[in-house]
């Protein structure tokens, strides 16, 4: 059996929940965290349009955003304020979450093996980079590089008002510098890299951390993902492919589902081999038993999800865990609420559970947080870990299922209220999925932490049994 990996620390930022405890409270009384894009991000009036012919406009202005994304206490980390200002806010967010996750693991006051600690994070894109290089694009426009020259009496002043790109700011524009800056700030000497598998990125980062820990390439890993939406490019682009909800709702597997709400968020885990965590006396939230990943392969256009590809990832995870698919009592779905994605995922789950009879609850946190892309898998994973740890399955917000008969046939039940989760003599187990644009899918099998073995009572304590007092 492969080594089990313990989750010993967690930290997160999601809309309506700035830490793990707030996140759990939100999950237990779920309210969608959706609202109108504020003018502090970009001017809504300049970008919102119902005209489908307007290729540079968005038909929705509803998102799920984090507050105060520019806030960062550089002094706390001994970082010069100028350097901090030149970092991508996603990098600053990862630094804060790394500190909080290490604190949550109980290691801030004491030491831990920094020599063998890796940092693996998902970062898909950087709106900060686009903003920081705006002056270059404007000069290209003024020079006619994209066609006719940009002219006008105020154009030179507009170009001059855009911040210049400084040599010291280049490092803050590179995605790999997110995890590398975390390693630098905390003096960590294991592997440190960023990866991108789109919407499955966070779980891909965790999967790679599990692989590294199992292979002995590190003894501790910080793994997760972050997503901030600092420019409207993604909003407009996702509107162009019809992925975003026109009604400002996200209803995974719902009869009225019409797409997802674009969101932000970040989550980071502290991982180590279970044996090491037990030897150190760490508090263990849960254990990662199995990891499965797969790509859809040859797909026309490369963007349409395939049930066969998702099923590969699911089956590989349960094979890796050495468990039957019906041994899990909860499944956290990718659940985008799209007309294309939901039926495909529902079909993959139906095939996974064919021939198995134990029921499982089904949830999808995008109904509350929207879709935070590279961080979406972390939202689902942290939710699931908390459910396994606390023995309660959070409810879904009210909705009408699109195919209730199909859910029943797969033995899947949507929780409508917080549901006590007993083990029935077995450890609580759950599965978590994330599927990315391009076909990369990941599924993790999470299990309740092992019950500590009772200490050997010794010969003296065994004396009553020797007298027949059983």
Residue, then its C-alpha position, 0 to 999 in steps of 0.5 A: x500500500x502506498x504511503x498515506x499523507x497527513x493534512x496537518x495544517x490549512x489556510x484559506x481565503x474565499x469570498x465571505x470567509x477569510x480563514x478556515x473557521x469562517x469558511x466552516x461557518x459559511x458552509x454550514x449556513x451556505x449563502x452565495x457570495x455573489x455581487x456586482x463587480x465594484x468600480x475599484x476593480x474596473x469600470x462596469x459601464x465600460x465593459x458590460x453589454x447585452x449585445x452578443x456582437x460586442x466581442x470586448x464586453x461581458x454580459x454579466x457583472x456578477x462575480x465572487x470577489x475577495x476584499x482588500x486584495x492589495x493589503x499586505x503587511x510587508x514589515x511583518x516579513x521583513x520585506x521592503x515596502x517597495x519590493x512588496x508593492x512590486x509583487x503580484x498580489x497572488x504571491x503576497x496572498x500565498x505568503x500570508x497563507x503559508x504563514x497561517x498554515x504553518x501556524x495552524x500546524x502548530x509549528x510557528x513557535x517551534x521548528x520544522x524541517x525547512x531543509x526538506x520542505x517543498x512548495x507547490x502551487x497552482x497559478x494560472x494567470x496574472x492580471x497584475x502582469x497585464x496591468x504592469x505591462x500596460x505602458x508597453x502595450x500603449x506605446x505599441x498602440x501609439x506606434x501603430x504596431x496593431x494597425x492605425x496609430x492611436x491618436x488624440x490630444x490627450x493620448x501622450x498624457x494617458x500613456x505617461x500616466x501609466x506606471x513604468x515597468x521597473x527592473x525590480x518589478x520583473x520578478x513579481x510578474x513571473x508565476x513561478x515567483x509565487x512559490x519561490x517567494x514563499x520558499x525565500x520568505x520562510x527559508x525553505x529548501x525543498x522543491x519550489x514551483x508553480x504549475x497550471x492545469x487550469x481549473x484542476x490546478x489546486x488539486x494538481x498541486x496537491x497531487x504533485x506534493x503527494x507524489x513528492x512526499x511518497x517518493x521521499x523527495x521532501x518530508x513536508x510540502x505546502x501545496x495549493x493554489x490562488x486566483x485573483x481576477x484583477x483585469x476583466x479579460x477572463x470575465x469577457x473571455x468566459x462570456x464569449x464561450x457562454x460559460x458564465x451564468x446570465x442570471x448571476x447564480x451557480x446551480x451545480x446539477x440544477x434544473x435552472x443551471x445556466x453557467x457559473x459565477x467567476x470567483x476568487x480564492x486561495x487555499x494552502x495545505x501543510x502535508x507530511x507522511x502520516x507516519x511522521x505526523x503520528x511520530x511528531x504528535x501532530x494534529x491530523x485533519x485527515x489523510x490523503x489515501x488515493x490520488x488519480x489524474x488523467x487527461x481526456x486525450x483527443x477531443x475536438x477543440x480541446x475544451x469539451x469535457x469527456x466522461x471517459x477521461x473523468x472516469x479514468x481519474x476517478x478509478x485511478x484514485x480508488x485503485x491508488x487508495x486500494x478502496x472500492x468507490x462505494x466506500x466513500x460517504x461524500x463526493x465533492x463534485x467539480x460541479x460548474x453548473x454548466x449545461x455541458x459540464x454537469x451532465x458529463x460529470x454526472x455520467x462519470x459518477x454514474x459509471x463509477x458507482x455502477x454495481x455499488x450499492x452504498x449511498x453517498x452524499x453529493x455536494x459542490x461548493x461553487x454554488x456558494x463561492x463561484x468558480x475560482x479556477x486555479x483555486x477551485x479544487x482547494x475550495x472543494x478539498x478544504x470543505x471536504x477535509x473539514x467535513x471528514x474531520x468534524x463528522x458533519x456534511x455541509x448542506x447545498x443551498x436550495x435548488x431543484x436537481x436537473x436529473x433527480x432520477x439519475x442521481x438516485x440511480x447512482x445512489x447520490x443524495x444532495x444534503x439539504x441540511x447539515x448532516x451528521x456523518x457517522x462512520x458505521x464502524x469504518x473511517x469516514x471517507x470522501x472523494x474530491x474532483x476538479x477538472x480543468x480546461x484542456x481535459x486535465x482531471x484530478x480526484x483525491x480520496x480523503x479519509x478520517x485520521x486513524x484512531x490512536x492505538x491504545x497504549x500497552x497496559x503492561x502486565x500489572x493492568x492485565x491481571x484482572x483478565x487473568x482472573x477471568x474478569x472480562 
